[in-house]
Amino acid sequence: MAEDSDVPEKFLTKKGRISFRCGWKAFSRPGPLLLLDWTLEPNNSGIPWNDLQAIQRVHPVLDYDFQKVNNPPQDKIQITWIGHATVLVQMEGKNILADPVFSEKCGPAGFGLQLGYTRFRCPACQVEDLPPIHVVLISHNHHDHLDSQSVRDIAKHHPDAKWLVGSGNAKFCKTSGCKDVEELKWWEPKTVGAFTFVCTPTQHWCLRYPDGFNHALWCGWVVKSPNFKYYFGGDTGYQDELFKLIGRKYGPFDLAAIPIGSYEPRYITELERVNPEEAVDIHKDINSRVSIGIHWGTFELTNEYFLEPPQRLEKEMYNRALDPKTFFNLRIGETWVVGENRDYNPPFMEREKEGTPRLTNGPFDGDLSGYKRETALQKCESDHLHRTHRICQDIKTKSEVQQTERSNPKRISADEPSPHNNHADSATGMKPTGRSKPRRSLSPDAPSPSNNQDSASGIKLTGRSKPRRSLSPDAPSPRNNQDSASGIKPTGRSARDR
């Protein structure tokens, strides 16, 4: 039974006649003009494809540690980054593999051909090297997260593995040889032994075949063991309300795997993928004690410098006064027991080039107070091809509104009570109530609005009467409701004697 009794309607699983959809801000496929713009973008990835040794020096693949992987601690969480979004998490006797991709390319395959993106970093191991896999988690059906050959290999070498997938993905897994496959909708839990797995929403989309847009559901996963909690983010754009909801319902998490890469240009990826700054938002929203960055450094999917995601991530942690050792990146092939010491200065951080301090296993004492990150508006305006795109226009409008508010703050005179202070007026001792306007400065002859009694007549003012105006000596007093000449008391709507 779905755990959705406290979930807003927009975050529930929604499906039309054929396709699933987001109930909040749906991903829309970029049109031909935007895709053409993308082809004109400079490719800043900087991958030295012709020099694998150069890549290995800055972004190494470590030797797979069979000893550690085959003997994980039973009272701690152990994680191995195999590459891209493929991670092996071992906790309390369960080996949990997420988004398995071990092939050289990710993309459509058939007739002896393999299309798609080529790896520039090999996986840490092959399927046959893995320990017995108990559970496989699939976030969605894109080829860089659900690889045909890898699924067949796991079905062969780990036939007893249980596959947990979003709705609409079971058929593919079963036809690939998987025996035990279960589909779940958002917020639906599944118990496997002493573990509970919950399918949670992400902001993404699905497409495996040309006519299959959103025919299957995309998701993240919450894993609860008797003593630990783990979150796998898969691939997602940012939605603050959603991730804060996940944090309230299931957090805090002892470990999270959060995507940080494949995000440029933003006018293509904004709704489907987070950048490093938004990844930090997710880390905070879900209340993760330790997070590992995934979805970077394996395939050249987008245009950012191939080592930029972990570098930007660490700088954003500094910018927010957060310990960068609570959200960092493993080397491919690195197996780490959560909470144990490790080397926090891998070569892909390029510390000398970036000017960032080296991290130690002691208390964090780094300082990047002088570092200034390029704002979203500056990023848009520096891109002359797209400065008029709607995303940039939205950013510019918001920036202009904020600048106007900072430049023209609301001014309050000394005689006006503070609108943020609902305490008693210092002169009268009266507490302002209702929607009354601030007290205005009056002439010395006018009655004080803070005293509801006329000083000359001693008559107490009532109703909505205005402050007494200065009248000629022969004029009748408006405070006396009887005509002084006739002695007749006016009634109804008769005009005042003039």
C-alpha positions in Angstrom: 0.0 0.0 0.0 1.4 3.4 -1.0 2.7 5.7 1.7 1.0 8.7 0.2 -1.7 9.8 2.8 0.3 13.0 3.6 1.5 13.6 0.0 0.2 16.6 -2.0 -1.9 15.6 -5.0 0.7 16.9 -7.5 3.3 14.4 -6.3 1.2 11.3 -6.7 1.7 9.0 -9.7 -0.2 10.3 -12.7 -0.9 8.5 -15.9 -2.9 9.3 -19.0 -4.2 6.8 -21.5 -0.6 5.8 -22.3 2.0 8.0 -20.7 3.0 9.0 -17.2 3.5 12.7 -16.3 4.7 15.0 -13.6 1.9 16.7 -11.7 4.0 19.8 -11.1 6.5 21.0 -13.8 6.7 18.5 -16.6 9.8 18.0 -18.7 9.2 19.1 -22.3 11.4 17.8 -25.1 13.6 20.6 -26.6 12.3 21.8 -30.0 14.4 21.8 -33.2 15.6 25.4 -32.7 17.0 24.7 -29.2 18.7 21.5 -30.4 20.2 23.5 -33.3 21.4 26.1 -30.8 23.0 23.3 -28.8 25.0 22.1 -31.8 26.4 25.7 -32.1 27.5 25.7 -28.4 31.2 25.3 -27.8 32.0 21.9 -26.3 34.0 22.6 -23.1 34.3 19.0 -22.0 38.1 19.0 -22.7 38.3 15.2 -22.7 41.7 14.1 -24.1 40.2 11.2 -26.1 43.5 10.4 -27.8 45.5 10.2 -24.6 44.0 7.6 -22.1 47.0 8.0 -19.8 46.3 11.7 -19.4 42.7 10.9 -18.4 44.0 8.2 -16.0 46.3 10.7 -14.3 43.5 13.2 -13.5 40.5 10.8 -13.3 41.9 7.4 -12.3 40.0 4.1 -12.2 41.2 2.2 -9.2 41.8 -1.5 -9.0 38.7 -3.3 -7.8 39.1 -4.3 -4.2 37.8 -7.9 -4.1 38.8 -8.3 -0.5 36.7 -5.3 0.8 33.8 -5.9 -1.5 33.5 -9.6 -0.6 33.9 -8.9 3.2 31.8 -5.8 4.0 31.3 -4.8 7.6 27.9 -5.9 9.0 27.5 -2.9 11.3 28.3 -0.1 8.7 27.4 1.0 5.2 29.9 0.3 2.4 29.7 1.9 -1.1 31.6 1.3 -4.3 31.4 3.7 -7.2 31.5 1.5 -10.4 31.0 4.5 -12.7 28.4 7.0 -13.9 25.2 6.2 -11.8 26.2 2.6 -11.1 26.8 2.1 -7.4 27.0 -0.9 -5.2 25.9 -0.4 -1.6 26.4 -3.0 1.0 24.5 -2.7 4.3 23.5 -5.2 7.0 24.1 -8.3 4.8 22.4 -7.0 1.6 24.2 -6.2 -1.6 22.2 -3.5 -3.5 23.1 -2.6 -7.1 21.7 0.6 -8.7 21.3 1.5 -12.4 23.8 -1.1 -13.7 25.7 -0.1 -16.9 28.8 -2.1 -17.7 28.9 -1.8 -21.5 31.4 0.2 -23.5 28.6 2.2 -25.0 25.2 3.2 -23.7 22.5 3.4 -26.4 20.3 1.3 -28.6 21.8 -2.0 -29.7 20.8 -4.6 -32.3 21.9 -6.5 -35.4 25.4 -6.6 -34.0 25.5 -2.8 -33.7 25.9 -0.7 -30.5 25.0 3.0 -30.8 25.0 5.8 -28.3 27.7 7.3 -26.1 31.1 5.8 -25.6 32.7 5.6 -22.2 35.9 7.6 -21.6 36.3 5.8 -18.3 35.8 2.0 -18.0 33.7 0.5 -15.2 35.4 -0.5 -12.0 34.6 -4.2 -12.6 32.5 -6.5 -14.7 29.3 -8.2 -13.7 30.9 -11.5 -13.0 33.2 -9.7 -10.4 30.3 -8.6 -8.3 29.4 -10.3 -5.0 26.0 -12.0 -4.9 23.5 -9.3 -5.7 20.3 -9.4 -3.6 18.4 -6.3 -5.0 18.8 -4.3 -8.2 17.3 -0.8 -8.3 16.4 0.9 -11.6 15.6 4.6 -11.6 14.4 4.9 -15.2 14.9 3.4 -18.6 17.4 5.7 -20.3 20.3 3.8 -21.8 22.9 5.3 -19.4 20.9 3.9 -16.5 19.3 0.7 -17.9 21.7 -1.1 -20.3 20.4 -4.1 -22.2 23.6 -6.2 -22.1 24.2 -5.5 -18.5 20.7 -6.6 -17.5 21.2 -9.9 -19.4 24.6 -10.4 -17.8 23.2 -9.8 -14.3 20.2 -12.1 -15.0 22.7 -14.8 -15.9 25.3 -14.4 -13.1 22.8 -13.4 -10.4 19.6 -15.2 -11.2 18.2 -14.8 -7.7 18.4 -11.0 -7.6 15.2 -9.1 -7.0 14.6 -6.3 -9.5 12.7 -3.2 -8.3 11.6 -0.9 -11.1 9.1 1.9 -11.7 5.8 1.1 -13.4 6.1 0.1 -17.0 9.7 -1.2 -16.8 9.0 -4.8 -15.8 8.4 -6.1 -19.3 11.8 -5.1 -20.5 13.6 -6.7 -17.6 11.6 -10.0 -17.9 12.3 -10.3 -21.6 16.0 -9.8 -20.8 15.9 -12.8 -18.5 15.2 -11.4 -15.1 13.1 -13.8 -13.0 12.0 -11.7 -10.0 10.8 -8.3 -11.1 8.4 -6.0 -9.3 7.0 -2.7 -10.5 6.1 0.1 -8.1 4.4 3.5 -8.3 5.6 6.6 -6.5 5.5 6.2 -2.7 4.8 2.5 -2.9 6.9 0.4 -0.5 8.2 -3.1 -0.9 9.5 -5.3 1.9 12.5 -7.6 1.1 13.4 -9.5 4.3 14.1 -6.9 7.0 14.5 -4.1 4.4 11.9 -1.7 3.0 12.4 -0.1 -0.4 10.2 2.9 -1.3 9.8 4.2 -4.9 9.9 8.0 -4.7 9.3 10.7 -7.3 12.0 12.5 -9.2 11.7 15.3 -11.8 12.8 13.5 -15.0 11.3 11.5 -18.0 11.6 8.2 -19.8 12.2 7.3 -23.4 13.8 4.0 -24.6 12.1 3.6 -28.0 11.1 6.4 -30.5 7.4 6.0 -29.7 7.8 5.4 -26.0 8.0 8.9 -24.4 7.1 8.5 -20.7 5.5 5.1 -21.2 7.4 4.0 -18.1 7.8 5.7 -14.7 11.0 7.4 -13.5 11.9 7.4 -9.8 14.4 7.5 -6.9 14.7 5.0 -4.1 14.6 5.1 -0.3 16.2 2.0 1.3 15.5 1.4 5.0 17.4 -1.4 6.9 16.9 -2.1 10.6 19.6 0.4 11.4 20.4 2.6 8.4 18.7 4.7 5.7 20.1 5.2 2.1 18.7 7.4 -0.7 19.5 6.8 -4.4 18.6 9.8 -6.6 19.2 8.3 -10.1 18.8 11.3 -12.4 16.6 14.3 -11.6 15.9 18.0 -11.9 15.4 20.0 -8.8 12.0 20.5 -7.1 12.5 21.9 -3.6 9.0 21.0 -2.2 9.4 17.4 -3.4 12.9 16.8 -1.9 12.0 18.5 1.4 8.9 16.2 1.5 11.2 13.1 1.1 13.4 14.4 3.8 10.5 14.9 6.2 9.0 11.5 5.5 12.1 9.3 5.4 15.2 11.3 6.6 17.7 11.7 8.0 19.7 9.5 5.7 23.0 7.9 6.6 24.1 7.9 2.9 22.8 9.3 -0.3 23.9 9.0 -3.9 23.0 12.2 -5.7 23.6 13.1 -9.4 25.9 16.1 -10.0 26.8 16.1 -13.7 25.6 16.4 -17.3 24.0 19.8 -16.9 25.2 22.2 -19.6 23.7 24.0 -21.4 21.0 24.7 -18.8 18.4 25.7 -21.4 18.4 22.0 -22.5 18.8 20.3 -19.1 17.3 22.6 -16.5 14.1 20.6 -15.9 15.7 17.2 -16.1 19.0 17.4 -14.3 20.5 19.2 -11.3 23.7 21.1 -11.4 26.2 20.9 -8.5 24.5 23.8 -6.7 21.1 22.2 -6.9 22.6 18.8 -5.8 23.7 20.6 -2.6 20.0 21.7 -2.2 18.9 18.0 -2.4 21.6 17.0 0.0 20.2 19.5 2.5 16.5 19.0 1.7 16.6 15.2 2.3 18.7 15.7 5.4 21.6 13.5 4.3 24.5 13.0 6.7 26.9 11.9 3.9 26.3 12.2 0.2 28.3 10.9 -2.8 28.2 12.5 -6.2 27.2 10.3 -9.1 26.3 10.8 -12.8 29.5 12.3 -14.0 33.0 11.4 -15.3 32.0 8.5 -17.5 30.1 9.5 -20.6 30.3 12.7 -22.5 26.6 13.6 -22.4 26.8 17.4 -22.2 29.1 20.3 -22.6 30.7 21.1 -19.2 34.4 20.5 -18.5 34.6 16.8 -17.6 36.1 17.5 -14.2 34.0 20.5 -13.3 31.1 18.7 -11.4 33.1 17.6 -8.4 35.0 20.9 -8.3 31.9 23.0 -8.4 30.3 20.8 -5.8 33.1 21.3 -3.3 33.1 25.1 -3.9 29.3 25.2 -3.3 29.7 23.4 0.0 32.3 26.1 1.0 29.9 28.9 -0.2 27.2 27.6 2.2 29.5 27.0 5.1 29.0 23.2 4.9 31.7 20.7 5.5 32.8 19.5 2.1 33.6 16.1 3.6 29.8 15.5 4.0 29.2 15.7 0.2 32.1 14.6 -2.0 33.1 12.3 -4.8 34.8 8.9 -4.9 37.2 7.7 -7.5 35.8 5.1 -9.9 36.5 1.7 -8.3 36.9 3.2 -4.8 35.2 1.2 -2.0 34.5 3.3 1.1 33.1 2.4 4.5 30.9 5.4 5.5 32.6 7.2 8.4 36.1 5.9 7.9 39.2 7.9 6.9 40.0 8.3 3.2 41.9 10.6 0.8 39.8 13.6 0.1 42.3 15.0 -2.5 41.8 13.0 -5.6 43.6 14.3 -8.7 40.3 15.3 -10.4 39.9 18.1 -7.9 42.9 19.9 -9.5 43.6 21.8 -6.3 46.6 23.8 -7.5 44.7 24.9 -10.6 41.5 25.7 -8.7 43.1 27.2 -5.7 41.2 25.0 -3.2 42.8 23.9 0.0 43.7 20.2 0.6 41.3 18.4 3.0 42.4 16.2 5.9 40.6 13.6 8.0 40.7 16.0 10.9 38.2 18.8 11.7 37.4 20.9 8.7 39.2 24.2 8.7 39.3 25.2 5.0 38.5 28.7 3.9 37.2 29.8 0.5 35.7 33.1 1.6 37.3 34.9 -1.3 35.9 32.6 -3.9 33.1 34.2 -6.0 30.9 31.9 -8.1 29.4 33.2 -11.4 25.7 33.9 -10.8 23.0 32.4 -13.0 22.4 35.8 -14.5 26.0 36.3 -15.4 26.1 32.9 -16.9 23.2 33.7 -19.1 24.4 37.1 -20.2 27.8 35.8 -21.0 26.2 33.4 -23.5 25.4 35.8 -26.4 23.5 33.1 -28.4 20.9 32.6 -25.7 20.6 35.8 -23.6 17.0 36.2 -24.9 15.9 32.7 -24.1 13.0 32.5 -21.7 15.0 30.9 -18.9 17.5 33.8 -19.0 14.6 36.3 -19.2 13.1 34.7 -16.1 16.4 34.9 -14.2 16.9 38.5 -15.3 13.4 39.5 -14.2 13.8 38.0 -10.8 17.2 39.6 -10.4 15.8 43.0 -11.4 13.0 42.7 -8.8 15.5 41.7 -6.1 17.8 44.6 -7.0 14.8 47.1 -6.9 13.8 45.8 -3.5 17.4 46.2 -2.2 17.7 49.7 -3.7 14.4 51.1 -2.5 13.7 49.7 0.9 10.5 50.8 2.6 11.2 53.9 4.7 9.4 54.5 8.0 9.4 57.9 9.7 10.3 58.3 13.3 6.6 59.0 14.1 5.4 55.8 12.5 5.2 52.6 14.5 7.3 49.8 13.0 5.2 47.4 10.9 7.2 44.6 12.3 6.6 45.4 15.9 3.1 44.8 17.3 4.0 46.1 20.7 2.5 49.1 22.5 2.9 52.6 21.1 5.7 54.3 23.1 3.7 57.6 23.4 0.2 56.3 24.1 0.8 52.9 25.6 -1.8 51.6 23.1 -1.2 48.5 21.0 -2.1 48.9 17.3 -4.8 46.4 16.1 -6.7 45.5 13.0 -5.9 47.4 9.8 -5.4 50.9 11.3 -3.0 53.2 9.5 0.2 54.4 11.1 -0.3 57.6 13.2 0.3 60.8 11.2 1.9 64.0 12.5 -0.9 66.6 13.3 -0.9 70.3 14.0 -0.6 71.4 17.7 -4.3 72.5 17.7 -5.6 69.2 16.4 -6.7 66.5 18.9 -4.4 63.6 19.3 -5.7 60.5 17.5 -4.2 58.5 20.3 -6.8 60.0 22.7 -10.4 59.3 21.8 -11.8 62.3 23.8 -12.2 65.9 22.5 -10.1 68.1 24.7 -12.4 71.2 24.3 -15.8 69.7 24.7 -14.9 66.6 26.8 -17.1 64.6 24.5 -15.7 61.2 23.5 -15.5 60.6 19.8 -17.1 57.4 18.5 -17.8 55.6 15.2 -15.8 56.7 12.1 -15.8 60.5 12.8 -12.8 62.4 11.4 -10.6 64.6 13.6 -12.2 67.9 14.6 -11.6 70.8 12.1 -11.2 74.4 13.0 -14.6 76.2 12.7 -15.8 79.8 12.9 -17.2 81.1 16.2 -20.8 81.3 14.7 -20.8 77.8 13.3 -22.5 75.1 15.2 -20.3 72.5 16.8 -20.3 69.2 14.8 -19.9 67.5 18.1 -23.4 68.7 19.3 -26.2 67.0 17.3 -28.8 69.8 18.0 -29.3 73.0 15.9 -28.3 76.0 18.2 -30.8 78.4 16.6 -33.9 76.3 16.3 -33.4 73.8 19.1 -34.4 71.2 16.6 -32.3 68.0 16.5 -31.6 67.0 12.9 -32.5 63.5 12.0 -32.2 61.1 9.0 -29.8 62.3 6.2 -30.4 66.1 6.5 -27.3 68.2 5.7 -25.4 70.1 8.4 -26.3 73.9 9.0 -23.7 76.0 7.2 
